[in-house]
Amino acid sequence: MPQLSYTPRASEILRLTLKVKQQYRHEFVMPEHLLLTLTDDWIFCNSFEEFGEDAVPAMRDNLKSYLSEVEEVPENAVDSFTLSEQMEKTLGTAATQVANSSAEAIDIPHLVVGILSLDESKAHYELALAVGGDVEDWLSVLISLYENEDDRQEESEGQPRHEEAWRTQVVCLNEQVATHNPLIGREAELERTIQVLCRKEKNNPLHIGEAGVGKTALVYGLAARIEDGLVPERLSGSRIYQLDLGTLLAGTQFRGDFEKRIKTIMDGVRREGNAIVYIDEIHNLVGAGRTSDGSMDASNMLKPYLDAGDIRFIGSTTYEEFNRFFSKSKGIVRRFQQIDIEEPSVEETVRIIMGLKSKYEAFHHVVYPDDVISYAVSASAKYVNDRFLPDKAIDLIDEAGAYREIHPSEEMGNVVDKSLISEILSKVCKVDAMAMKDDDNANLETLQPRILASIYGQDEAVRQVVESIQMSKAGLLEEDKPLASLLFVGPTGVGKTEVAKVLAREMGVQLLRFDMSEYTEKHTVAKLIGSPAGYVGYEDGGLLTDAIRKTPNCVLLLDEIEKAHPDIYNILLQVMDYARLTDNKGRKADFRNVVLIMTSNAGAQYASQASVGFGARVPAGEAMMRQVKRTFKPEFLNRLSSTVVFNDMDRVMAGMILDKKLRDLQHKLDARHVTMRLSEEGRQLLLDKGFTHEYGAREIDRVIAHDLKPMLMREILFGWLRDGGEVEVSVDGQQLAIVRRDGQSK
């Protein structure tokens, strides 16, 4: 017999089952022995009343007939408690039922469920035959009968009545008010909630708002008002009980368990009178407890209580979950009065947190200066885009307080300052902490010279880029738009992509690059926001929207935008207009902290065209802009912060780029302890070969890779530079040559 825990009555049934097995002189204990034993249990027999008087006798006769045909064994082999394979499975299923429920031991209903789990069993067949195939309804009756017997025994022993056990399934919010944050603000929403609760019919408020805006805090605020006596007489003395559907569903292994729990709680609340039931995540009502398409769920079970009006309900959910689940139950929706809980403004959130400040200061033993509270709220509103105020701001000051409590500052002691807020926020938002300091403009002031240190010959383009960023940081551009929306136009290889890379590095944010040549087909553009429902890739989400949600502070580079399918412009119009993009699942990506850069070669071939008449020439920038206006639609160009025209490559610019590439090469040689000196003749040869108007700086890369690097590679791997050394690169005829110290050419 397995080492399992059984209730006394289950243990007695198994003891009698062994006796039945011994009477029949069988080798193994079988489920049929167990079922035959159960037919002598009066509670088990009473569960068949509605199925006819002959149900149990017929089942008993059939089982006896079946067992009499099973082969007998010698007398000395019948005493052992050896289980058949099906009996082991029966007990195993019963044990699993207990492990997954709130029960403490295997009871008779668990054993019955174990019998019903058998695929090919005479016991299962006879049970189903006795109840006419309506096994689930019969099982619900059986469970209720045994539970009622438990209740009767508890009462006779002087234990608490079962109907009062409903209080253990709920939480009284009136008793939790002292330990919960006080409600600050939300006067209009609270007044509307009280007004609905005082109605004669449909007196059930439904709070709908995004996660974190304070729906639960509003209910605690109502409980606090009730406790303080600041409510109308109709609500005076009311108790608010929170119903947790997850707790109610836990351990409901048998059909009928969940329904009974709901009924027990509702009847208990009704008896108490003047009570309010609060259901958080109320959308879970729809479908909760349903075992098949035809059975009832929790929302249907509550309809009678909603209609009666003697129990008032408060529900809360988000807009997304309301539309997806709750709105489908029209009968439930019409019994509630919808109250929208909007996200508070930055100013309202500051007022809320100022009211909570003393609680967090006392808890963490720190000090929050008033200006730090304002900074934390504005920074969280600006940089945390996937959550809502006041929750995200409260989380920020809470974590900052926890950090300062653990790591006191040597200079400031236990004071939480702005730099700490920035450091914590930078870890969450993946942005340089220095970039978030609105009062530290030194970083922004030197942005242009730092970029120009790496970008040569494009001073005007860099000026326009930096000016757009600074204009946005100064708050002089429209809100709810990206930091900048820039179109870079110019020939290939002049530094368009490089400017984006340097800008991201100097701003302390990540560069996200999308090659638009990969989105030339209509169906590929859909991958950016996700494929429509029913199409391949729907579950993968959108490449662009997912990237921005993961890294909301970044430089977004869309390279060679003119190569993408025209549908891409419809997506970008939404981004540039509202800094929002919705993916295929309805989730929004926030582009307010994104620098959007698009590059294009459109018009580059017209940069040097001559105008007609008198030998005058059209400026290169004007020639390119004419073609840009032909390539892109006016509504696209009008939404750009700036269209930045890059100059053609000239020899001076090419020389500066060559020197930069040679410095990069020397950094690599330093790792091998090699010092390279390039003669002026060698430099001019590389410049002659690498400078072309058509290919820009990319030709310089190719020349270095083709003419210079292979010579160094051979000497480093196989020659006299294996252990490092100094090398001079000069010219031998029309080719580069390495000159050793002894003057010998290589």
C-alpha positions in Angstrom: 0.0 0.0 0.0 1.5 3.4 -1.0 2.8 5.7 1.7 0.0 8.3 1.2 -2.1 10.3 3.6 -5.8 9.3 3.7 -8.8 10.6 5.6 -10.2 8.3 8.2 -13.2 7.3 6.0 -11.0 6.7 3.0 -8.6 4.5 5.1 -11.6 2.5 6.3 -12.9 2.0 2.8 -9.5 0.7 1.7 -9.3 -1.7 4.7 -12.7 -3.1 3.7 -11.6 -3.3 0.1 -8.8 -5.6 1.1 -11.3 -7.8 2.9 -13.4 -8.0 -0.3 -10.4 -9.0 -2.2 -9.6 -11.8 0.4 -13.2 -13.0 0.3 -13.0 -13.6 -3.5 -9.5 -15.1 -3.0 -8.0 -12.8 -5.7 -4.2 -12.1 -6.1 -4.5 -8.3 -6.7 -6.6 -5.5 -5.2 -8.6 -4.1 -8.2 -10.8 -1.0 -8.7 -13.8 -3.3 -8.9 -13.1 -4.4 -5.3 -13.0 -0.8 -4.3 -16.3 0.1 -6.1 -18.1 -2.9 -4.7 -17.0 -1.8 -1.2 -18.3 1.8 -1.8 -21.8 0.4 -2.6 -22.1 -0.3 1.1 -21.3 3.4 2.0 -24.5 5.2 2.7 -23.3 8.6 1.5 -22.1 7.1 -1.8 -25.4 5.3 -2.2 -27.4 8.5 -1.6 -25.7 10.2 -4.5 -27.6 8.0 -6.9 -31.1 8.9 -5.6 -32.1 10.9 -8.7 -30.9 8.1 -11.0 -33.4 5.6 -9.7 -33.7 3.1 -6.9 -32.2 0.3 -8.9 -28.9 2.1 -9.9 -26.8 0.9 -6.9 -28.2 -2.7 -6.6 -27.8 -3.3 -10.4 -24.2 -2.0 -10.2 -23.5 -4.2 -7.1 -24.9 -7.3 -8.9 -22.9 -6.7 -12.0 -19.6 -6.2 -10.0 -20.2 -9.4 -8.1 -20.8 -11.3 -11.3 -17.6 -9.9 -12.8 -15.4 -10.6 -9.7 -16.7 -14.2 -9.4 -15.2 -14.9 -12.8 -11.7 -13.7 -11.9 -9.3 -16.6 -11.3 -8.8 -17.5 -7.6 -5.4 -18.1 -6.0 -4.3 -20.4 -3.1 -5.4 -19.4 0.4 -1.8 -18.4 1.5 -1.6 -15.8 -1.3 -4.7 -13.7 -0.6 -3.6 -11.8 2.5 -1.1 -9.5 0.8 -2.1 -6.0 -0.2 -0.8 -6.3 -3.8 -2.3 -3.7 -6.2 -3.2 -4.3 -9.8 -1.9 -2.0 -12.4 -5.3 -0.2 -12.7 -5.5 0.1 -8.9 -2.1 1.8 -8.8 -3.3 4.2 -11.4 -6.4 4.9 -9.4 -4.5 5.8 -6.3 -1.9 7.7 -8.3 -4.6 9.9 -9.8 -6.2 10.4 -6.4 -2.8 11.5 -5.0 -2.4 14.0 -7.9 -5.8 15.5 -7.2 -4.7 16.2 -3.6 -1.3 17.6 -4.6 -3.0 20.1 -7.0 -5.7 21.2 -4.6 -6.1 22.6 -1.1 -7.0 19.1 0.3 -4.6 17.6 2.9 -5.4 13.9 2.4 -7.0 11.5 -0.1 -10.7 11.3 0.5 -13.4 9.1 -1.0 -14.3 11.5 -3.9 -10.6 11.5 -4.9 -10.7 7.7 -5.1 -13.8 7.9 -7.3 -12.1 10.3 -9.6 -9.3 7.8 -9.8 -11.7 5.1 -10.9 -13.2 7.4 -13.5 -9.7 8.2 -15.0 -9.3 4.6 -16.1 -9.7 4.0 -19.8 -10.7 0.4 -20.0 -12.2 -0.7 -16.6 -15.3 -2.6 -15.5 -15.5 -0.2 -12.5 -15.6 2.9 -14.7 -18.1 1.3 -17.1 -20.5 0.4 -14.2 -20.3 3.9 -12.7 -21.1 5.5 -16.0 -23.9 3.0 -16.6 -25.5 3.7 -13.2 -25.7 7.5 -13.8 -26.7 7.2 -17.4 -23.5 8.7 -18.6 -24.0 12.0 -16.7 -20.8 11.5 -14.7 -19.9 15.2 -14.1 -23.3 16.1 -12.6 -23.3 13.0 -10.4 -19.7 13.7 -9.2 -20.8 17.2 -8.2 -23.6 15.7 -6.1 -21.2 13.2 -4.5 -18.7 15.9 -3.5 -21.5 18.1 -2.0 -22.8 15.2 0.1 -19.4 14.4 1.6 -18.7 18.1 2.3 -22.1 18.5 4.0 -21.3 15.5 6.2 -18.0 17.3 7.1 -19.9 20.5 8.0 -22.4 18.5 10.2 -19.5 16.9 12.1 -17.7 20.2 12.6 -20.9 21.8 14.1 -21.5 18.8 16.4 -17.9 19.1 17.6 -18.3 22.9 18.4 -16.0 24.0 15.5 -16.7 27.1 13.4 -19.6 26.7 11.0 -18.7 26.0 7.4 -20.8 28.9 6.1 -18.6 31.4 8.0 -15.5 30.0 6.3 -16.2 32.4 3.4 -14.2 35.1 5.3 -11.0 33.1 4.8 -11.6 33.4 1.0 -11.7 37.2 0.9 -9.7 40.2 2.2 -11.5 43.0 4.0 -10.0 46.3 2.6 -11.3 48.3 5.6 -8.9 46.4 7.8 -6.0 47.1 5.4 -6.4 50.9 5.1 -3.7 51.7 7.7 -1.0 49.7 5.9 -1.8 51.0 2.4 -0.7 54.2 0.8 -3.4 57.0 1.2 -5.4 58.1 -1.8 -4.3 61.6 -3.0 -6.3 63.4 -5.6 -8.8 61.5 -7.7 -11.7 63.4 -6.1 -13.9 63.3 -9.3 -13.4 59.6 -9.8 -14.1 58.8 -6.1 -17.2 61.0 -6.1 -18.5 59.3 -9.2 -17.8 55.9 -7.6 -19.8 56.8 -4.5 -22.6 58.2 -6.6 -23.0 54.9 -8.5 -22.9 52.9 -5.3 -25.8 54.9 -4.0 -28.0 54.1 -7.0 -31.1 51.8 -6.5 -30.3 49.7 -9.6 -27.1 48.9 -11.5 -25.2 50.2 -8.5 -21.9 48.6 -9.5 -19.0 50.8 -10.6 -16.5 49.5 -13.1 -13.1 51.2 -13.1 -11.3 51.0 -16.4 -7.7 52.3 -16.8 -4.2 51.3 -17.8 -2.1 49.3 -15.4 -0.5 51.5 -12.7 -2.8 54.6 -12.9 -4.3 53.9 -9.4 -7.5 51.8 -9.8 -6.8 49.7 -6.7 -5.7 52.8 -4.8 -9.1 54.4 -5.5 -10.9 51.5 -3.8 -8.6 51.7 -0.8 -9.4 55.4 -0.7 -13.1 54.6 -0.6 -12.5 52.2 2.3 -10.6 54.9 4.1 -13.5 57.3 3.6 -15.9 54.8 5.0 -13.8 54.2 8.0 -13.5 58.0 8.6 -17.3 58.4 8.2 -16.9 60.7 5.2 -19.5 58.9 3.0 -23.3 59.3 2.6 -25.5 57.5 5.1 -26.3 54.7 2.6 -22.6 53.7 2.6 -22.0 54.3 6.3 -20.5 51.2 8.0 -20.0 49.3 4.7 -17.3 46.7 4.5 -15.4 46.2 1.2 -14.3 42.6 0.5 -11.8 41.8 -2.2 -12.5 38.7 -4.2 -9.4 37.0 -5.6 -10.5 34.7 -8.5 -7.1 33.1 -8.6 -7.4 32.0 -5.0 -10.9 30.7 -5.6 -9.9 28.7 -8.6 -6.8 27.1 -6.9 -7.5 23.6 -5.9 -10.9 23.2 -7.6 -10.3 19.8 -9.0 -13.9 18.5 -8.9 -16.7 20.0 -10.8 -18.8 22.0 -8.4 -16.0 23.1 -6.2 -15.7 26.6 -7.8 -19.4 27.1 -8.0 -19.8 26.2 -4.3 -17.0 28.6 -3.2 -18.6 31.5 -5.1 -22.1 30.7 -3.7 -20.7 30.3 -0.2 -19.0 33.7 -0.3 -21.9 35.6 -1.9 -24.4 34.1 0.6 -22.0 35.1 3.5 -21.7 38.6 2.2 -25.4 38.9 1.7 -26.1 37.8 5.3 -23.7 40.4 6.6 -25.5 43.1 4.7 -24.3 46.6 3.5 -21.2 45.0 2.0 -19.3 45.8 -1.2 -17.4 43.1 -3.2 -14.3 44.4 -5.0 -13.1 42.2 -8.0 -9.7 43.2 -9.3 -8.9 42.0 -12.9 -12.7 41.5 -13.3 -12.2 40.3 -16.9 -11.2 37.0 -15.5 -14.8 36.4 -14.5 -15.6 35.6 -18.1 -14.7 31.9 -18.6 -13.5 31.3 -14.9 -14.7 27.9 -13.7 -16.0 26.9 -17.1 -15.4 23.2 -17.9 -17.1 23.1 -21.3 -18.9 25.4 -23.8 -22.2 24.7 -22.3 -21.3 25.1 -18.6 -21.6 28.3 -16.6 -18.6 30.6 -15.8 -18.2 32.9 -12.8 -19.8 35.9 -14.6 -23.1 33.9 -15.0 -23.0 32.7 -11.4 -22.8 36.4 -10.2 -25.7 37.6 -12.4 -28.4 36.8 -9.8 -26.5 38.7 -7.1 -25.9 41.6 -9.5 -29.6 41.8 -10.3 -30.7 41.6 -6.7 -28.9 44.8 -5.7 -28.3 43.9 -2.1 -24.7 43.2 -2.8 -22.8 46.0 -4.6 -19.8 45.2 -6.8 -16.8 47.2 -7.8 -14.7 45.9 -10.7 -11.5 47.0 -12.3 -9.7 46.2 -15.5 -7.7 47.7 -18.3 -9.0 48.9 -21.6 -7.3 46.1 -23.6 -8.6 43.3 -21.4 -12.1 44.9 -21.2 -12.3 44.9 -25.0 -10.8 41.4 -25.4 -12.7 39.6 -22.7 -15.2 41.5 -20.5 -17.1 43.3 -23.3 -18.1 39.9 -24.8 -20.4 39.3 -21.8 -23.1 41.8 -22.7 -25.3 40.7 -19.8 -22.6 41.5 -17.3 -21.4 44.8 -18.9 -24.9 46.4 -18.7 -25.0 45.7 -15.0 -22.0 47.9 -14.4 -21.4 51.6 -14.7 -18.1 52.4 -16.5 -15.8 55.0 -14.8 -12.6 55.9 -16.7 -9.5 56.2 -14.6 -7.1 58.4 -16.7 -3.4 58.6 -16.2 -2.6 61.6 -14.0 -0.6 64.5 -15.4 3.0 65.1 -14.3 1.8 67.9 -12.0 -0.9 65.7 -10.4 1.7 62.9 -9.9 4.1 65.3 -8.2 1.3 66.2 -5.8 0.5 62.5 -5.2 4.1 61.6 -4.4 4.6 64.6 -2.3 1.8 63.2 -0.2 3.5 59.8 0.0 7.0 61.2 0.5 6.9 61.0 4.3 6.0 57.3 4.3 8.9 56.3 2.0 11.3 58.5 3.9 10.3 56.8 7.2 10.5 53.3 5.6 14.0 53.8 3.9 15.4 56.2 6.5 16.3 58.7 3.7 15.4 62.2 2.6 13.8 63.2 -0.7 14.2 66.9 -1.5 11.2 68.4 -3.2 13.1 69.1 -6.5 14.2 65.5 -6.6 10.6 64.4 -6.5 9.7 66.7 -9.4 12.7 65.5 -11.3 11.9 61.8 -10.7 8.3 62.2 -11.9 9.2 64.2 -15.1 12.1 61.8 -15.9 10.0 58.7 -15.5 7.2 60.3 -17.6 9.8 61.1 -20.3 11.9 58.0 -20.4 9.7 55.1 -19.2 7.3 54.6 -22.0 5.8 51.1 -21.4 4.2 52.0 -18.0 2.0 54.7 -16.5 2.0 57.4 -13.9 1.9 57.4 -10.9 3.1 53.8 -10.7 6.3 54.2 -12.6 7.3 57.3 -10.6 6.5 55.7 -7.3 8.7 52.7 -8.3 11.5 55.0 -9.2 11.7 56.9 -5.9 11.1 53.6 -4.0 14.1 51.9 -5.7 16.2 55.1 -5.2 15.4 55.1 -1.5 16.3 51.4 -1.2 19.6 52.0 -2.9 20.5 55.0 -0.8 19.6 53.1 2.4 22.0 50.3 1.4 24.7 52.7 0.0 24.8 56.0 1.9 26.6 58.8 0.1 29.8 60.1 1.7 29.0 63.7 0.6 25.2 63.7 1.1 24.5 61.1 3.7 21.1 59.6 3.3 19.8 62.2 0.8 18.4 60.9 -2.5 19.7 63.3 -5.2 19.0 63.7 -9.0 22.2 61.9 -10.0 21.0 58.7 -8.2 17.6 59.0 -9.9 19.4 59.3 -13.3 21.6 56.3 -12.6 18.7 54.1 -11.7 16.6 55.2 -14.6 19.5 54.7 -17.0 19.6 51.0 -16.1 16.0 50.7 -16.9 15.9 52.8 -20.0 19.3 52.0 -21.5 20.3 55.6 -21.9 23.4 57.4 -20.6 22.7 58.9 -17.2 24.4 62.1 -18.2 22.1 62.5 -21.2 19.1 62.6 -18.8 20.3 65.6 -16.7 18.2 68.5 -17.9 20.3 70.9 -15.8 23.6 69.7 -17.2 23.8 71.2 -20.7 27.6 71.0 -21.0 27.3 67.6 -22.7 24.8 69.0 -25.2 26.8 72.2 -25.7 29.9 70.3 -26.8 28.0 67.8 -29.0 28.8 69.5 -32.3 32.6 69.8 -31.8 32.7 66.2 -30.6 31.0 65.0 -33.7 33.1 67.1 -36.0 36.2 65.5 -34.4 35.2 62.3 -36.2 33.3 63.6 -39.3 35.2 65.7 -41.8 34.0 68.1 -44.4 30.3 68.0 -43.4 30.2 70.9 -41.0 26.9 72.3 -42.2 25.2 68.8 -42.1 26.5 68.2 -38.5 25.3 71.7 -37.5 21.8 71.0 -38.7 21.7 67.6 -36.9 22.9 69.1 -33.6 20.7 72.1 -33.9 17.6 69.8 -34.3 18.6 67.9 -31.2 19.2 71.0 -29.1 16.0 72.6 -30.3 14.0 69.5 -29.0 15.9 69.4 -25.7 15.1 73.1 -25.2 11.4 72.3 -25.5 10.9 74.6 -28.5 9.6 71.8 -30.8 6.1 70.3 -30.7 5.5 67.6 -28.0 4.6 64.0 -28.9 7.1 64.0 -31.8 10.5 62.3 -32.1 13.5 64.2 -30.9 14.3 64.8 -34.5 13.2 63.4 -37.9 16.1 63.9 -40.3 16.6 63.0 -44.0 20.3 62.7 -45.0 20.8 63.0 -48.8 24.1 62.9 -50.6 26.4 60.6 -52.6 27.6 57.3 -51.3 30.5 57.2 -48.9 30.4 60.8 -47.8 29.6 60.0 -44.1 25.8 59.8 -43.8 25.7 56.6 -41.9 28.9 57.6 -40.0 27.2 60.7 -38.6 24.4 58.5 -37.2 26.9 56.2 -35.6 28.9 59.1 -34.0 25.7 60.9 -32.9 24.5 57.8 -31.0 27.9 57.3 -29.4 28.2 60.9 -28.3 24.6 61.1 -27.0 25.2 57.9 -25.0 22.3 55.9 -26.6 22.1 52.8 -28.8 22.1 52.9 -32.6 19.3 50.8 -34.2 20.0 50.3 -37.9 17.5 48.9 -40.4 18.7 48.3 -44.0 15.7 49.4 -46.2 16.9 47.3 -49.1 15.5 44.3 -47.2 12.0 45.8 -47.4 11.5 46.3 -51.1 8.4 44.0 -51.2 5.0 45.0 -49.8 4.8 41.9 -47.5 8.3 42.6 -46.1 7.2 46.0 -44.8 4.6 44.3 -42.7 7.4 42.7 -40.7 8.3 46.0 -39.2 5.0 46.2 -37.3 4.2 42.5 -37.4 2.3 40.3 -39.9 -1.5 40.4 -39.8 -3.4 37.8 -37.9 -3.6 34.5 -39.8 -0.3 35.2 -41.7 3.0 33.5 -41.1 5.0 35.5 -38.5 2.0 36.9 -36.6 3.3 35.5 -33.3 6.8 37.0 -33.8 5.6 40.6 -33.5 7.0 43.6 -35.3 10.8 44.0 -35.8 10.7 47.8 -35.5 8.1 48.1 -32.8 9.7 45.4 -30.6 13.1 47.1 -31.0 11.8 50.5 -29.9 9.9 49.0 -27.0 13.1 47.3 -25.9 15.3 50.4 -26.5 13.1 53.5 -26.4 16.0 55.9 -26.2 18.1 55.5 -29.4 19.2 56.8 -32.7 17.1 54.9 -35.3 18.8 54.7 -38.7 16.8 53.7 -41.8 19.5 53.3 -44.4 18.8 53.9 -48.1 15.1 54.7 -47.5 14.3 55.2 -51.2 14.9 51.4 -51.8 12.0 50.4 -49.5 8.4 49.7 -50.7 6.3 52.9 -50.8 4.2 51.5 -47.9 7.0 52.3 -45.6 6.1 56.0 -45.8 2.7 55.4 -44.4 4.3 53.9 -41.3 6.8 56.8 -41.0 4.1 59.5 -41.3 2.6 58.1 -38.1 6.0 58.0 -36.4 6.9 61.6 -37.4 3.4 63.0 -36.6 2.6 61.3 -33.2 5.8 59.5 -32.2 3.6 56.4 -31.8 3.5 53.1 -33.8 1.0 50.3 -33.1 2.0 46.7 -33.9 -0.2 43.8 -35.1 -1.3 43.0 -31.5 -2.3 46.5 -30.6 0.7 47.3 -28.5 2.2 50.8 -28.9 5.8 51.7 -29.3 6.9 55.2 -28.1 9.2 57.2 -30.4 9.4 60.4 -28.3 13.0 59.8 -27.3 14.1 58.6 -30.7 16.3 60.5 -33.2 15.0 59.2 -36.5 17.6 59.4 -39.3 16.8 58.3 -42.9 19.6 58.2 -45.5 19.1 58.4 -49.3 21.2 58.7 -52.4 18.4 60.3 -54.3 19.6 63.2 -56.4 23.3 62.5 -55.9 23.8 61.9 -59.6 22.4 65.4 -60.3 24.7 67.2 -57.8 27.1 68.6 -60.4 24.6 69.3 -63.2 24.9 72.6 -65.0 22.0 75.0 -65.4 20.9 76.2 -68.8 22.2 79.5 -70.0 25.1 82.0 -69.5 27.4 79.3 -68.1 26.1 79.5 -64.6 25.9 76.4 -62.5 23.2 75.1 -60.1 24.6 74.6 -56.5 25.1 70.9 -55.7 22.6 71.0 -52.8 19.9 72.6 -54.9 20.3 70.1 -57.6 20.0 67.2 -55.1 16.9 68.8 -53.4 15.1 69.0 -56.8 15.4 65.3 -57.2 14.6 64.6 -53.5 11.3 66.5 -54.0 10.5 64.3 -57.0 11.4 61.1 -55.1 9.5 61.7 -51.8 5.9 62.8 -51.3 5.3 66.3 -50.0 3.5 65.0 -46.9 6.6 63.0 -46.0 9.0 65.9 -46.6 6.8 68.4 -44.6 7.0 66.2 -41.5 10.8 66.2 -41.4 12.7 68.3 -38.8 15.3 68.9 -41.5 16.6 67.6 -44.8 20.4 67.5 -44.5 22.4 67.7 -47.7 25.9 66.2 -47.6 28.7 67.6 -49.7 30.6 65.7 -52.4 33.9 64.2 -51.4 36.9 66.5 -52.2 40.6 65.8 -52.0 41.0 67.7 -48.7 38.1 65.7 -47.1 39.5 62.5 -48.5 42.9 63.2 -47.0 41.4 63.8 -43.5 39.5 60.5 -43.8 42.6 58.7 -45.0 44.5 59.9 -42.0 41.7 58.8 -39.7 41.7 55.3 -41.3 45.4 55.1 -40.9 45.1 56.0 -37.2 42.6 53.2 -36.8 45.0 50.8 -38.5 47.8 51.9 -36.1 45.6 51.1 -33.1 45.3 47.5 -34.4 49.0 47.3 -35.0 49.7 48.5 -31.4 48.2 45.2 -30.2 51.0 43.4 -32.1 53.7 45.9 -30.9 54.2 47.2 -34.5 54.8 50.8 -35.3 54.1 52.0 -38.8 55.5 55.1 -40.4 53.9 56.0 -43.8 56.0 58.3 -46.0 54.4 61.3 -47.6 54.8 59.6 -51.0 53.0 56.6 -49.7 50.2 58.7 -48.3 49.8 60.6 -51.6 49.7 57.2 -53.5 46.9 55.9 -51.3 45.1 59.2 -51.7 45.4 59.1 -55.5 44.1 55.6 -55.7 41.4 56.1 -53.0 39.9 59.5 -53.9 36.9 59.2 -56.3 33.8 61.3 -56.5 31.7 58.2 -57.2 32.6 56.0 -54.2 33.6 58.5 -51.6 35.4 57.2 -48.5 34.5 53.6 -49.2 37.2 53.6 -52.0 39.8 54.6 -49.4 38.8 51.6 -47.3 39.3 49.3 -50.3 42.7 50.7 -51.2 44.0 50.3 -47.6 42.6 46.8 -47.5 44.1 45.8 -50.9 47.4 47.6 -51.1 48.6 48.2 -47.5 47.2 45.6 -45.1 48.3 42.4 -47.0 52.0 43.5 -46.8 51.8 44.1 -43.1 49.8 40.8 -42.6 52.6 38.7 -44.3 55.4 40.3 -42.2 53.4 40.0 -38.9 52.5 36.3 -39.5 55.6 35.0 -41.3 58.2 37.7 -41.5 60.4 39.9 -39.4 57.5 41.6 -37.6 56.4 38.5 -35.8 57.7 39.8 -32.5 56.8 43.5 -33.3 59.0 46.3 -34.4 59.1 49.5 -36.5 58.3 49.6 -40.2 58.3 52.3 -42.8 55.9 52.2 -45.7 57.2 54.0 -48.8 56.7 53.9 -52.6 58.5 51.6 -55.1 57.5 52.7 -58.6 53.7 52.8 -58.5 53.3 50.4 -55.5 53.7 50.6 -51.8 56.7 48.9 -50.3 57.9 48.1 -46.8 61.4 49.4 -46.0 63.4 47.7 -43.2 65.8 49.5 -41.0 68.8 48.2 -43.0 67.2 49.9 -46.1 66.2 46.7 -47.7 62.8 46.8 -49.5 60.4 44.0 -48.9 
